[in-house]
Amino acid sequence: MILLTPGPTEIPGESIEAMSRKAHHRTSEFRKAFTSVVENLHWLFKTKNDILVFASSGTGAMEASVVNLFSPGDRVLICSNGKFGKRFAEITKSYGLNVDIYAEGWGKAINPEMVNEMLKKDTKAVFLTHNETSTGVANDVKAVGRIVKENGSLFIVDTISGLGVMEFETDRWGVDVAVSGSQKGLMAPPGLSFVSLSEDAWESHRHARLPKYYFSFDSYKEKLETGQTPFTPAIPLIFSLEKSLDFIKKSGLENLFKKYSALADMTRERILKMGLELFAERPSSALTSVRSPQNISSRDIVEHMKRKGIVIAGGQGQFKETIFRIAHMGYIERKHIEMCMDALSSVIQNLV
């Protein structure tokens, strides 16, 4: 079985084996692995800021970035062009924030000039998704960040499916809070999430009045300095991520970026040769979203591909039946994409 979904992704064999290690989390053995993970996350995020590690999905880190930085009634701007931008809107509304929403159609990219138009002087923060996993659209974080900083607002970015797959410069692009997860470009199992915090973010945290306990940044910051977490961590996942980050570092980020970009180009070239239509207008290197042929459900395509030993993803939200998604990130090579394209061509011919 080959995983070509936009999370979880295929992971290195060493990362799988590392999960069998036995260790208590209050030991020097775990502390060494955890410290290595945090150090390599700084390198990957390209930041000098604090990075906190949670035993949660990426959504947990998204929620943590809300409850730790804001108070009821604070005004925020959500840039939404898919399911995960919408999720930030749902989280902020559920905590009583004053939420403005700049919504683009699914498959379209966020326009930085529209962000500029919608910003208000009292906008405390702008939320943006780096790579919108539901559609495969890459948003221009650098351009939006420049505008947000000029307004004096905090800049919060979900790079859960972008980090390690395409360029991301936390400090240089003015990202105050960067959120990511373990199961996509980081080539590790699901269950870990990360939050990078600037000094401005910490200052906002000092005045925040929303309730928190498990996700309290103060608790994680205090334990971070001792190479520990405040609550029981996902020990096997830390050991696995340690190996995956070592692999990424040895491979070289730029080399991985080039590989994923080449695999994306190859995928889209084959898709177009099949007579299929691409969905995203500003596609990322992480995944390719494809419109299903007329009168064929994407669910059927996904199911038939699974029977051939290749797992791809269907659409989400209103596009659940009409698009499917093929990832080209994680621990994969050209041969895996070739196998996927050959299988897809056969499936489409049989379903048409």
Secondary structure, DSSP 8 states (H G I E B T S, - for coil): -EEBSSSSB---HHHHHHTT----TTSHHHHHHHHHHHHHHHHHHT-SSEEEEESS-HHHHHHHHHHTT--TT-EEEEEESSHHHHHHHHHHHHTT-EEEEEE--TTS---HHHHHHH--TTEEEEEEESEETTTTEE--HHHHHHHHHHHT-EEEEE-TTTTTTS---TTTTT-SEEEEESSSTT-S-SS-EEEEE-HHHHHHHHH--S--STT-HHHHHHHHTTT--SS---HHHHHHHHHHHHHHHHH-HHHHHHHHHHHHHHHHHHHHHTT-EE--SSB-SSEEEEE--TT--HHHHHHHHHHTTEE-EE--GGGTTTEEEEE--SS--HHHHHHHHHHHHHHHHHH-
